[in-house]
Amino acid sequence: MGRKWADGADGIGGEGMKIKQSTFYAFRILYRLDKGKNRVVTSKEIAEKEEYSWGMILKILRVMRQNGIVCAHQGRGEAGGGFSLKKKIEKITFLEIVRIMESVDLCANLDEASREKETQMFLTCSRMNEALETLFSQYTVRDLFEPGEAGCILDVAGGNKADHQCTVPLKNINPINPEPEPVLPMQGTG
């Protein structure tokens, strides 16, 4: 039996590059911690507000704590334990979280011969990796939730978050020349 692709069919196809749901959970957790206004926020509070499982929240918080994004606080009763941000969400890049939560390496699945010989495919994939890193480093966690240059807002009003699709504009980046290009108006077809 052949490989199952993103669209569920055997063979070639799919819906394009996807970021795992747990990575979007991580972004939302960081946003909830930011909304805590410098107070310690419990994992249960985040789970309730985001309607995610408490176990998933804890797992993601553990990974982010191990990577220096959040702080864990011990405590009971009134001075309960929980989590807080180590730095402001406008200082945490999209790239930082994607690197922590998943791989961003287009060369990862190339065969060993392609890697060793530095084939054109390997060299091109390496350049694309650099372009993605440049692009991802231009956006912060705050950009995902509040209007601004990025223009992408994830719903934080409540409800089921299982269907998040974020279409962050590419800021007109040319991967070969990472200087922003002007947006040109579309020409009519007829």
ZINOR-V90218 format. One record per residue. N is the residue number from 1. RES is the residue in three letters. BURIAL is 1 if it has 24 or more other ideal C-beta (glycine too) atoms within 12 Angstrom, else 0. Layout:
# ZINOR-V90218
n:N res:RES burial:BURIAL
n:N res:RES burial:BURIAL
This chain:
# ZINOR-V90218
n:1 res:MET burial:0
n:2 res:GLY burial:0
n:3 res:ARG burial:0
n:4 res:LYS burial:0
n:5 res:TRP burial:0
n:6 res:ALA burial:0
n:7 res:ASP burial:0
n:8 res:GLY burial:0
n:9 res:ALA burial:0
n:10 res:ASP burial:0
n:11 res:GLY burial:0
n:12 res:ILE burial:0
n:13 res:GLY burial:0
n:14 res:GLY burial:0
n:15 res:GLU burial:0
n:16 res:GLY burial:0
n:17 res:MET burial:0
n:18 res:LYS burial:0
n:19 res:ILE burial:1
n:20 res:LYS burial:0
n:21 res:GLN burial:0
n:22 res:SER burial:1
n:23 res:THR burial:1
n:24 res:PHE burial:1
n:25 res:TYR burial:1
n:26 res:ALA burial:1
n:27 res:PHE burial:1
n:28 res:ARG burial:1
n:29 res:ILE burial:1
n:30 res:LEU burial:1
n:31 res:TYR burial:1
n:32 res:ARG burial:1
n:33 res:LEU burial:1
n:34 res:ASP burial:1
n:35 res:LYS burial:1
n:36 res:GLY burial:0
n:37 res:LYS burial:0
n:38 res:ASN burial:0
n:39 res:ARG burial:0
n:40 res:VAL burial:1
n:41 res:VAL burial:1
n:42 res:THR burial:1
n:43 res:SER burial:1
n:44 res:LYS burial:0
n:45 res:GLU burial:1
n:46 res:ILE burial:1
n:47 res:ALA burial:1
n:48 res:GLU burial:0
n:49 res:LYS burial:1
n:50 res:GLU burial:1
n:51 res:GLU burial:0
n:52 res:TYR burial:1
n:53 res:SER burial:0
n:54 res:TRP burial:0
n:55 res:GLY burial:0
n:56 res:MET burial:1
n:57 res:ILE burial:1
n:58 res:LEU burial:1
n:59 res:LYS burial:0
n:60 res:ILE burial:1
n:61 res:LEU burial:1
n:62 res:ARG burial:0
n:63 res:VAL burial:1
n:64 res:MET burial:1
n:65 res:ARG burial:1
n:66 res:GLN burial:0
n:67 res:ASN burial:0
n:68 res:GLY burial:0
n:69 res:ILE burial:1
n:70 res:VAL burial:1
n:71 res:CYS burial:0
n:72 res:ALA burial:1
n:73 res:HIS burial:0
n:74 res:GLN burial:0
n:75 res:GLY burial:0
n:76 res:ARG burial:0
n:77 res:GLY burial:0
n:78 res:GLU burial:0
n:79 res:ALA burial:0
n:80 res:GLY burial:0
n:81 res:GLY burial:0
n:82 res:GLY burial:1
n:83 res:PHE burial:1
n:84 res:SER burial:1
n:85 res:LEU burial:1
n:86 res:LYS burial:0
n:87 res:LYS burial:0
n:88 res:LYS burial:0
n:89 res:ILE burial:1
n:90 res:GLU burial:0
n:91 res:LYS burial:0
n:92 res:ILE burial:1
n:93 res:THR burial:1
n:94 res:PHE burial:1
n:95 res:LEU burial:1
n:96 res:GLU burial:1
n:97 res:ILE burial:1
n:98 res:VAL burial:1
n:99 res:ARG burial:1
n:100 res:ILE burial:1
n:101 res:MET burial:1
n:102 res:GLU burial:0
n:103 res:SER burial:0
n:104 res:VAL burial:1
n:105 res:ASP burial:0
n:106 res:LEU burial:0
n:107 res:CYS burial:1
n:108 res:ALA burial:0
n:109 res:ASN burial:0
n:110 res:LEU burial:0
n:111 res:ASP burial:0
n:112 res:GLU burial:0
n:113 res:ALA burial:0
n:114 res:SER burial:0
n:115 res:ARG burial:0
n:116 res:GLU burial:0
n:117 res:LYS burial:0
n:118 res:GLU burial:0
n:119 res:THR burial:0
n:120 res:GLN burial:0
n:121 res:MET burial:0
n:122 res:PHE burial:1
n:123 res:LEU burial:0
n:124 res:THR burial:0
n:125 res:CYS burial:1
n:126 res:SER burial:0
n:127 res:ARG burial:0
n:128 res:MET burial:0
n:129 res:ASN burial:1
n:130 res:GLU burial:0
n:131 res:ALA burial:1
n:132 res:LEU burial:1
n:133 res:GLU burial:1
n:134 res:THR burial:1
n:135 res:LEU burial:1
n:136 res:PHE burial:1
n:137 res:SER burial:1
n:138 res:GLN burial:1
n:139 res:TYR burial:1
n:140 res:THR burial:1
n:141 res:VAL burial:1
n:142 res:ARG burial:1
n:143 res:ASP burial:1
n:144 res:LEU burial:1
n:145 res:PHE burial:1
n:146 res:GLU burial:0
n:147 res:PRO burial:0
n:148 res:GLY burial:0
n:149 res:GLU burial:0
n:150 res:ALA burial:1
n:151 res:GLY burial:0
n:152 res:CYS burial:1
n:153 res:ILE burial:0
n:154 res:LEU burial:1
n:155 res:ASP burial:0
n:156 res:VAL burial:0
n:157 res:ALA burial:0
n:158 res:GLY burial:0
n:159 res:GLY burial:0
n:160 res:ASN burial:0
n:161 res:LYS burial:1
n:162 res:ALA burial:0
n:163 res:ASP burial:0
n:164 res:HIS burial:1
n:165 res:GLN burial:0
n:166 res:CYS burial:1
n:167 res:THR burial:0
n:168 res:VAL burial:1
n:169 res:PRO burial:0
n:170 res:LEU burial:0
n:171 res:LYS burial:1
n:172 res:ASN burial:0
n:173 res:ILE burial:1
n:174 res:ASN burial:0
n:175 res:PRO burial:0
n:176 res:ILE burial:0
n:177 res:ASN burial:0
n:178 res:PRO burial:0
n:179 res:GLU burial:0
n:180 res:PRO burial:0
n:181 res:GLU burial:0
n:182 res:PRO burial:0
n:183 res:VAL burial:0
n:184 res:LEU burial:0
n:185 res:PRO burial:0
n:186 res:MET burial:0
n:187 res:GLN burial:0
n:188 res:GLY burial:0
n:189 res:THR burial:0
n:190 res:GLY burial:0
